[in-house]
Amino acid sequence: MSTKEDWLMRPVLAGMCRYDAVKDPSYSLVDFARMNEALDVQQENERRVNAAFERQRQKD
């Protein structure tokens, strides 16, 4: 899959929208950008939580 397709499919794979929305005008490119940004934030938050748990585990 190309990077452009990844960017469109990422919200679909995350369950944020249906695949149909990629093919019809239900969502704009701005909507897809916002969904991708939200997924980036979620991923970064999960990374930080996991890093904090790992640091805590190493202390114990």
PDB file of N, CA, C and O in Angstrom, chain B, residues numbered from 101:
ATOM      1  N   MET B 101       0.846  -1.181   0.000  1.00  0.00           N
ATOM      2  CA  MET B 101       0.000   0.000   0.000  1.00  0.00           C
ATOM      3  C   MET B 101       0.889   1.240   0.000  1.00  0.00           C
ATOM      4  O   MET B 101       1.894   1.287   0.708  1.00  0.00           O
ATOM      5  N   SER B 102       0.527   2.218  -0.774  1.00  0.00           N
ATOM      6  CA  SER B 102       1.318   3.445  -0.812  1.00  0.00           C
ATOM      7  C   SER B 102       1.059   4.280   0.431  1.00  0.00           C
ATOM      8  O   SER B 102       0.100   4.038   1.164  1.00  0.00           O
ATOM      9  N   THR B 103       1.908   5.253   0.661  1.00  0.00           N
ATOM     10  CA  THR B 103       1.760   6.130   1.820  1.00  0.00           C
ATOM     11  C   THR B 103       0.420   6.851   1.793  1.00  0.00           C
ATOM     12  O   THR B 103      -0.221   7.011   2.832  1.00  0.00           O
ATOM     13  N   LYS B 104      -0.004   7.285   0.621  1.00  0.00           N
ATOM     14  CA  LYS B 104      -1.294   7.971   0.512  1.00  0.00           C
ATOM     15  C   LYS B 104      -2.434   7.049   0.917  1.00  0.00           C
ATOM     16  O   LYS B 104      -3.353   7.465   1.622  1.00  0.00           O
ATOM     17  N   GLU B 105      -2.378   5.816   0.480  1.00  0.00           N
ATOM     18  CA  GLU B 105      -3.422   4.862   0.853  1.00  0.00           C
ATOM     19  C   GLU B 105      -3.357   4.547   2.339  1.00  0.00           C
ATOM     20  O   GLU B 105      -4.393   4.413   2.989  1.00  0.00           O
ATOM     21  N   ASP B 106      -2.159   4.427   2.881  1.00  0.00           N
ATOM     22  CA  ASP B 106      -2.017   4.178   4.315  1.00  0.00           C
ATOM     23  C   ASP B 106      -2.707   5.274   5.113  1.00  0.00           C
ATOM     24  O   ASP B 106      -3.418   5.003   6.080  1.00  0.00           O
ATOM     25  N   TRP B 107      -2.488   6.513   4.694  1.00  0.00           N
ATOM     26  CA  TRP B 107      -3.029   7.665   5.394  1.00  0.00           C
ATOM     27  C   TRP B 107      -4.558   7.635   5.386  1.00  0.00           C
ATOM     28  O   TRP B 107      -5.192   8.011   6.372  1.00  0.00           O
ATOM     29  N   LEU B 108      -5.144   7.194   4.286  1.00  0.00           N
ATOM     30  CA  LEU B 108      -6.598   7.101   4.201  1.00  0.00           C
ATOM     31  C   LEU B 108      -7.138   5.870   4.919  1.00  0.00           C
ATOM     32  O   LEU B 108      -8.213   5.920   5.518  1.00  0.00           O
ATOM     33  N   MET B 109      -6.404   4.779   4.862  1.00  0.00           N
ATOM     34  CA  MET B 109      -6.889   3.525   5.445  1.00  0.00           C
ATOM     35  C   MET B 109      -6.669   3.439   6.951  1.00  0.00           C
ATOM     36  O   MET B 109      -7.357   2.676   7.630  1.00  0.00           O
ATOM     37  N   ARG B 110      -5.740   4.193   7.475  1.00  0.00           N
ATOM     38  CA  ARG B 110      -5.432   4.112   8.908  1.00  0.00           C
ATOM     39  C   ARG B 110      -6.670   4.346   9.786  1.00  0.00           C
ATOM     40  O   ARG B 110      -6.904   3.550  10.696  1.00  0.00           O
ATOM     41  N   PRO B 111      -7.475   5.397   9.562  1.00  0.00           N
ATOM     42  CA  PRO B 111      -8.688   5.570  10.361  1.00  0.00           C
ATOM     43  C   PRO B 111      -9.698   4.434  10.163  1.00  0.00           C
ATOM     44  O   PRO B 111     -10.424   4.075  11.090  1.00  0.00           O
ATOM     45  N   VAL B 112      -9.740   3.879   8.964  1.00  0.00           N
ATOM     46  CA  VAL B 112     -10.641   2.749   8.703  1.00  0.00           C
ATOM     47  C   VAL B 112     -10.208   1.558   9.549  1.00  0.00           C
ATOM     48  O   VAL B 112     -11.032   0.937  10.220  1.00  0.00           O
ATOM     49  N   LEU B 113      -8.921   1.241   9.518  1.00  0.00           N
ATOM     50  CA  LEU B 113      -8.405   0.102  10.277  1.00  0.00           C
ATOM     51  C   LEU B 113      -8.556   0.300  11.783  1.00  0.00           C
ATOM     52  O   LEU B 113      -8.672  -0.671  12.530  1.00  0.00           O
ATOM     53  N   ALA B 114      -8.553   1.558  12.229  1.00  0.00           N
ATOM     54  CA  ALA B 114      -8.726   1.863  13.650  1.00  0.00           C
ATOM     55  C   ALA B 114     -10.198   1.895  14.055  1.00  0.00           C
ATOM     56  O   ALA B 114     -10.513   2.073  15.232  1.00  0.00           O
ATOM     57  N   GLY B 115     -11.100   1.723  13.088  1.00  0.00           N
ATOM     58  CA  GLY B 115     -12.529   1.711  13.391  1.00  0.00           C
ATOM     59  C   GLY B 115     -13.138   3.092  13.548  1.00  0.00           C
ATOM     60  O   GLY B 115     -14.244   3.223  14.074  1.00  0.00           O
ATOM     61  N   MET B 116     -12.440   4.118  13.103  1.00  0.00           N
ATOM     62  CA  MET B 116     -12.954   5.481  13.234  1.00  0.00           C
ATOM     63  C   MET B 116     -13.973   5.823  12.150  1.00  0.00           C
ATOM     64  O   MET B 116     -14.804   6.713  12.330  1.00  0.00           O
ATOM     65  N   CYS B 117     -13.906   5.124  11.043  1.00  0.00           N
ATOM     66  CA  CYS B 117     -14.867   5.323   9.960  1.00  0.00           C
ATOM     67  C   CYS B 117     -14.919   4.050   9.127  1.00  0.00           C
ATOM     68  O   CYS B 117     -14.070   3.167   9.254  1.00  0.00           O
ATOM     69  N   ARG B 118     -15.911   3.976   8.292  1.00  0.00           N
ATOM     70  CA  ARG B 118     -16.059   2.804   7.424  1.00  0.00           C
ATOM     71  C   ARG B 118     -15.302   3.021   6.120  1.00  0.00           C
ATOM     72  O   ARG B 118     -15.030   4.153   5.719  1.00  0.00           O
ATOM     73  N   TYR B 119     -14.974   1.931   5.479  1.00  0.00           N
ATOM     74  CA  TYR B 119     -14.253   2.000   4.207  1.00  0.00           C
ATOM     75  C   TYR B 119     -15.053   2.782   3.163  1.00  0.00           C
ATOM     76  O   TYR B 119     -14.476   3.467   2.318  1.00  0.00           O
ATOM     77  N   ASP B 120     -16.360   2.679   3.224  1.00  0.00           N
ATOM     78  CA  ASP B 120     -17.210   3.421   2.281  1.00  0.00           C
ATOM     79  C   ASP B 120     -16.893   4.917   2.306  1.00  0.00           C
ATOM     80  O   ASP B 120     -16.970   5.587   1.277  1.00  0.00           O
ATOM     81  N   ALA B 121     -16.540   5.436   3.478  1.00  0.00           N
ATOM     82  CA  ALA B 121     -16.271   6.865   3.623  1.00  0.00           C
ATOM     83  C   ALA B 121     -15.054   7.306   2.823  1.00  0.00           C
ATOM     84  O   ALA B 121     -14.938   8.476   2.458  1.00  0.00           O
ATOM     85  N   VAL B 122     -14.152   6.378   2.550  1.00  0.00           N
ATOM     86  CA  VAL B 122     -12.971   6.707   1.751  1.00  0.00           C
ATOM     87  C   VAL B 122     -13.377   6.958   0.302  1.00  0.00           C
ATOM     88  O   VAL B 122     -12.755   7.755  -0.400  1.00  0.00           O
ATOM     89  N   LYS B 123     -14.414   6.275  -0.129  1.00  0.00           N
ATOM     90  CA  LYS B 123     -14.809   6.333  -1.537  1.00  0.00           C
ATOM     91  C   LYS B 123     -15.913   7.352  -1.830  1.00  0.00           C
ATOM     92  O   LYS B 123     -16.126   7.710  -2.989  1.00  0.00           O
ATOM     93  N   ASP B 124     -16.608   7.816  -0.810  1.00  0.00           N
ATOM     94  CA  ASP B 124     -17.654   8.808  -1.053  1.00  0.00           C
ATOM     95  C   ASP B 124     -17.321  10.091  -0.286  1.00  0.00           C
ATOM     96  O   ASP B 124     -16.367  10.111   0.491  1.00  0.00           O
ATOM     97  N   PRO B 125     -18.080  11.138  -0.489  1.00  0.00           N
ATOM     98  CA  PRO B 125     -17.738  12.419   0.145  1.00  0.00           C
ATOM     99  C   PRO B 125     -18.204  12.563   1.596  1.00  0.00           C
ATOM    100  O   PRO B 125     -18.399  13.683   2.068  1.00  0.00           O
ATOM    101  N   SER B 126     -18.385  11.450   2.309  1.00  0.00           N
ATOM    102  CA  SER B 126     -18.819  11.540   3.705  1.00  0.00           C
ATOM    103  C   SER B 126     -17.836  12.334   4.558  1.00  0.00           C
ATOM    104  O   SER B 126     -18.236  13.092   5.441  1.00  0.00           O
ATOM    105  N   TYR B 127     -16.546  12.153   4.285  1.00  0.00           N
ATOM    106  CA  TYR B 127     -15.496  12.836   5.035  1.00  0.00           C
ATOM    107  C   TYR B 127     -14.603  13.602   4.068  1.00  0.00           C
ATOM    108  O   TYR B 127     -14.381  13.177   2.934  1.00  0.00           O
ATOM    109  N   SER B 128     -14.100  14.728   4.533  1.00  0.00           N
ATOM    110  CA  SER B 128     -13.156  15.508   3.723  1.00  0.00           C
ATOM    111  C   SER B 128     -11.729  15.082   4.066  1.00  0.00           C
ATOM    112  O   SER B 128     -11.512  14.318   5.007  1.00  0.00           O
ATOM    113  N   LEU B 129     -10.776  15.572   3.311  1.00  0.00           N
ATOM    114  CA  LEU B 129      -9.377  15.297   3.625  1.00  0.00           C
ATOM    115  C   LEU B 129      -9.001  15.882   4.982  1.00  0.00           C
ATOM    116  O   LEU B 129      -8.143  15.336   5.676  1.00  0.00           O
ATOM    117  N   VAL B 130      -9.635  16.985   5.361  1.00  0.00           N
ATOM    118  CA  VAL B 130      -9.399  17.565   6.687  1.00  0.00           C
ATOM    119  C   VAL B 130      -9.847  16.582   7.766  1.00  0.00           C
ATOM    120  O   VAL B 130      -9.162  16.417   8.776  1.00  0.00           O
ATOM    121  N   ASP B 131     -10.979  15.936   7.562  1.00  0.00           N
ATOM    122  CA  ASP B 131     -11.450  14.932   8.517  1.00  0.00           C
ATOM    123  C   ASP B 131     -10.441  13.794   8.653  1.00  0.00           C
ATOM    124  O   ASP B 131     -10.142  13.349   9.761  1.00  0.00           O
ATOM    125  N   PHE B 132      -9.918  13.327   7.520  1.00  0.00           N
ATOM    126  CA  PHE B 132      -8.926  12.250   7.568  1.00  0.00           C
ATOM    127  C   PHE B 132      -7.649  12.722   8.254  1.00  0.00           C
ATOM    128  O   PHE B 132      -7.012  11.953   8.974  1.00  0.00           O
ATOM    129  N   ALA B 133      -7.275  13.972   8.037  1.00  0.00           N
ATOM    130  CA  ALA B 133      -6.091  14.521   8.710  1.00  0.00           C
ATOM    131  C   ALA B 133      -6.309  14.555  10.217  1.00  0.00           C
ATOM    132  O   ALA B 133      -5.411  14.201  10.981  1.00  0.00           O
ATOM    133  N   ARG B 134      -7.486  14.977  10.647  1.00  0.00           N
ATOM    134  CA  ARG B 134      -7.785  15.023  12.083  1.00  0.00           C
ATOM    135  C   ARG B 134      -7.796  13.627  12.695  1.00  0.00           C
ATOM    136  O   ARG B 134      -7.284  13.422  13.796  1.00  0.00           O
ATOM    137  N   MET B 135      -8.374  12.676  11.988  1.00  0.00           N
ATOM    138  CA  MET B 135      -8.386  11.303  12.500  1.00  0.00           C
ATOM    139  C   MET B 135      -6.969  10.759  12.615  1.00  0.00           C
ATOM    140  O   MET B 135      -6.631  10.108  13.604  1.00  0.00           O
ATOM    141  N   ASN B 136      -6.143  11.020  11.617  1.00  0.00           N
ATOM    142  CA  ASN B 136      -4.755  10.563  11.666  1.00  0.00           C
ATOM    143  C   ASN B 136      -3.993  11.245  12.795  1.00  0.00           C
ATOM    144  O   ASN B 136      -3.182  10.609  13.468  1.00  0.00           O
ATOM    145  N   GLU B 137      -4.247  12.522  13.006  1.00  0.00           N
ATOM    146  CA  GLU B 137      -3.586  13.224  14.104  1.00  0.00           C
ATOM    147  C   GLU B 137      -4.023  12.648  15.452  1.00  0.00           C
ATOM    148  O   GLU B 137      -3.198  12.473  16.348  1.00  0.00           O
ATOM    149  N   ALA B 138      -5.298  12.358  15.594  1.00  0.00           N
ATOM    150  CA  ALA B 138      -5.786  11.751  16.833  1.00  0.00           C
ATOM    151  C   ALA B 138      -5.138  10.385  17.062  1.00  0.00           C
ATOM    152  O   ALA B 138      -4.789  10.043  18.192  1.00  0.00           O
ATOM    153  N   LEU B 139      -4.979   9.615  16.003  1.00  0.00           N
ATOM    154  CA  LEU B 139      -4.318   8.315  16.124  1.00  0.00           C
ATOM    155  C   LEU B 139      -2.847   8.480  16.497  1.00  0.00           C
ATOM    156  O   LEU B 139      -2.312   7.687  17.271  1.00  0.00           O
ATOM    157  N   ASP B 140      -2.193   9.502  15.953  1.00  0.00           N
ATOM    158  CA  ASP B 140      -0.800   9.780  16.324  1.00  0.00           C
ATOM    159  C   ASP B 140      -0.695  10.118  17.809  1.00  0.00           C
ATOM    160  O   ASP B 140       0.198   9.627  18.499  1.00  0.00           O
ATOM    161  N   VAL B 141      -1.606  10.956  18.296  1.00  0.00           N
ATOM    162  CA  VAL B 141      -1.609  11.338  19.710  1.00  0.00           C
ATOM    163  C   VAL B 141      -1.847  10.113  20.584  1.00  0.00           C
ATOM    164  O   VAL B 141      -1.162   9.925  21.590  1.00  0.00           O
ATOM    165  N   GLN B 142      -2.804   9.289  20.212  1.00  0.00           N
ATOM    166  CA  GLN B 142      -3.092   8.075  20.970  1.00  0.00           C
ATOM    167  C   GLN B 142      -1.867   7.164  21.015  1.00  0.00           C
ATOM    168  O   GLN B 142      -1.529   6.624  22.069  1.00  0.00           O
ATOM    169  N   GLN B 143      -1.213   6.997  19.886  1.00  0.00           N
ATOM    170  CA  GLN B 143      -0.030   6.140  19.812  1.00  0.00           C
ATOM    171  C   GLN B 143       1.101   6.690  20.687  1.00  0.00           C
ATOM    172  O   GLN B 143       1.778   5.931  21.380  1.00  0.00           O
ATOM    173  N   GLU B 144       1.301   7.998  20.653  1.00  0.00           N
ATOM    174  CA  GLU B 144       2.347   8.611  21.477  1.00  0.00           C
ATOM    175  C   GLU B 144       2.016   8.477  22.959  1.00  0.00           C
ATOM    176  O   GLU B 144       2.904   8.194  23.764  1.00  0.00           O
ATOM    177  N   ASN B 145       0.761   8.674  23.328  1.00  0.00           N
ATOM    178  CA  ASN B 145       0.367   8.516  24.726  1.00  0.00           C
ATOM    179  C   ASN B 145       0.584   7.087  25.205  1.00  0.00           C
ATOM    180  O   ASN B 145       1.061   6.871  26.319  1.00  0.00           O
ATOM    181  N   GLU B 146       0.241   6.121  24.379  1.00  0.00           N
ATOM    182  CA  GLU B 146       0.464   4.720  24.740  1.00  0.00           C
ATOM    183  C   GLU B 146       1.953   4.426  24.887  1.00  0.00           C
ATOM    184  O   GLU B 146       2.357   3.687  25.784  1.00  0.00           O
ATOM    185  N   ARG B 147       2.765   5.003  24.008  1.00  0.00           N
ATOM    186  CA  ARG B 147       4.211   4.814  24.108  1.00  0.00           C
ATOM    187  C   ARG B 147       4.737   5.380  25.424  1.00  0.00           C
ATOM    188  O   ARG B 147       5.565   4.753  26.084  1.00  0.00           O
ATOM    189  N   ARG B 148       4.259   6.560  25.804  1.00  0.00           N
ATOM    190  CA  ARG B 148       4.700   7.185  27.055  1.00  0.00           C
ATOM    191  C   ARG B 148       4.259   6.390  28.273  1.00  0.00           C
ATOM    192  O   ARG B 148       5.028   6.219  29.219  1.00  0.00           O
ATOM    193  N   VAL B 149       3.037   5.908  28.255  1.00  0.00           N
ATOM    194  CA  VAL B 149       2.550   5.088  29.371  1.00  0.00           C
ATOM    195  C   VAL B 149       3.385   3.824  29.492  1.00  0.00           C
ATOM    196  O   VAL B 149       3.801   3.456  30.591  1.00  0.00           O
ATOM    197  N   ASN B 150       3.631   3.162  28.377  1.00  0.00           N
ATOM    198  CA  ASN B 150       4.437   1.939  28.404  1.00  0.00           C
ATOM    199  C   ASN B 150       5.851   2.218  28.897  1.00  0.00           C
ATOM    200  O   ASN B 150       6.408   1.416  29.647  1.00  0.00           O
ATOM    201  N   ALA B 151       6.437   3.330  28.494  1.00  0.00           N
ATOM    202  CA  ALA B 151       7.777   3.694  28.952  1.00  0.00           C
ATOM    203  C   ALA B 151       7.776   3.961  30.452  1.00  0.00           C
ATOM    204  O   ALA B 151       8.707   3.564  31.154  1.00  0.00           O
ATOM    205  N   ALA B 152       6.739   4.629  30.948  1.00  0.00           N
ATOM    206  CA  ALA B 152       6.646   4.894  32.387  1.00  0.00           C
ATOM    207  C   ALA B 152       6.490   3.596  33.167  1.00  0.00           C
ATOM    208  O   ALA B 152       7.120   3.423  34.210  1.00  0.00           O
ATOM    209  N   PHE B 153       5.658   2.682  32.674  1.00  0.00           N
ATOM    210  CA  PHE B 153       5.510   1.381  33.334  1.00  0.00           C
ATOM    211  C   PHE B 153       6.831   0.621  33.335  1.00  0.00           C
ATOM    212  O   PHE B 153       7.182  -0.013  34.330  1.00  0.00           O
ATOM    213  N   GLU B 154       7.554   0.681  32.240  1.00  0.00           N
ATOM    214  CA  GLU B 154       8.839  -0.019  32.145  1.00  0.00           C
ATOM    215  C   GLU B 154       9.846   0.571  33.126  1.00  0.00           C
ATOM    216  O   GLU B 154      10.579  -0.168  33.784  1.00  0.00           O
ATOM    217  N   ARG B 155       9.887   1.903  33.225  1.00  0.00           N
ATOM    218  CA  ARG B 155      10.792   2.536  34.200  1.00  0.00           C
ATOM    219  C   ARG B 155      10.419   2.129  35.615  1.00  0.00           C
ATOM    220  O   ARG B 155      11.294   1.846  36.433  1.00  0.00           O
ATOM    221  N   GLN B 156       9.121   2.098  35.908  1.00  0.00           N
ATOM    222  CA  GLN B 156       8.658   1.714  37.244  1.00  0.00           C
ATOM    223  C   GLN B 156       8.996   0.259  37.522  1.00  0.00           C
ATOM    224  O   GLN B 156       9.404  -0.077  38.634  1.00  0.00           O
ATOM    225  N   ARG B 157       8.834  -0.599  36.539  1.00  0.00           N
ATOM    226  CA  ARG B 157       9.140  -2.019  36.711  1.00  0.00           C
ATOM    227  C   ARG B 157      10.623  -2.220  36.996  1.00  0.00           C
ATOM    228  O   ARG B 157      10.994  -3.070  37.805  1.00  0.00           O
ATOM    229  N   GLN B 158      11.465  -1.442  36.334  1.00  0.00           N
ATOM    230  CA  GLN B 158      12.906  -1.562  36.545  1.00  0.00           C
ATOM    231  C   GLN B 158      13.321  -1.075  37.927  1.00  0.00           C
ATOM    232  O   GLN B 158      14.316  -1.547  38.475  1.00  0.00           O
ATOM    233  N   LYS B 159      12.561  -0.126  38.502  1.00  0.00           N
ATOM    234  CA  LYS B 159      12.848   0.356  39.857  1.00  0.00           C
ATOM    235  C   LYS B 159      12.498  -0.694  40.900  1.00  0.00           C
ATOM    236  O   LYS B 159      13.174  -0.822  41.921  1.00  0.00           O
ATOM    237  N   ASP B 160      11.430  -1.447  40.632  1.00  0.00           N
ATOM    238  CA  ASP B 160      10.936  -2.435  41.617  1.00  0.00           C
ATOM    239  C   ASP B 160      11.760  -3.653  41.657  1.00  0.00           C
ATOM    240  O   ASP B 160      11.472  -4.568  42.429  1.00  0.00           O
TER     241      ASP B 160
END
